[in-house]
Each structure stands twice: as C-alpha cells, then as structure tokens.
Amino acid sequence: HHREWKDERAAAYDGVEEWNVVLAPLTRMRSRGMTDNSMLAVGDTVTVVGYPHRRVEREMRAERIIIGDVRIELR
C-alpha cells in the first residue's frame, strides 16, 4: 500500500482515548527523516511526545515521534 502525508494532523490512540495530534509542516517532517512510504504500517506502535492544547480537549502539538529505534525531532 502507498502511504502519503496529506496534512499536518494525525489521530493517536493511547489505549484509553483518541487524541488529535498536530504535526510539523510536511516539508519539515520530510527533511527530518519522516518519509512518506517506509516509516509506518497499520498497527505499528508509535510514541508521540508533545504538549496538550490549553483549550482543546485531547489535542496535542507533537514535538517528537519515535517509531521503533528511530527518533524524529519535529520542532
């Protein structure tokens, strides 16, 4: 399957709640190593580190993403 980043948001489920995750601009994610096709597969475990929105429930700004042994700094 072909995967392509289309916007700067993602949904993340922590086992209890679903969160809206605001990512970095697409060009920044690509320049920092977040490739379109090879990074993620459905069902992969991903760690997202960031800050919760002050007014919007279950929304966070991602600062870094960890996929397996790969750590990607977004900011």
Secondary structure, DSSP 8 states (H G I E B T S, - for coil): ------SSEEEEE-SS-EEEEE---HHHHHHTT--TTTS--TT--EEEEEEE-SSSTTEEEEEEEEETTEEEE--
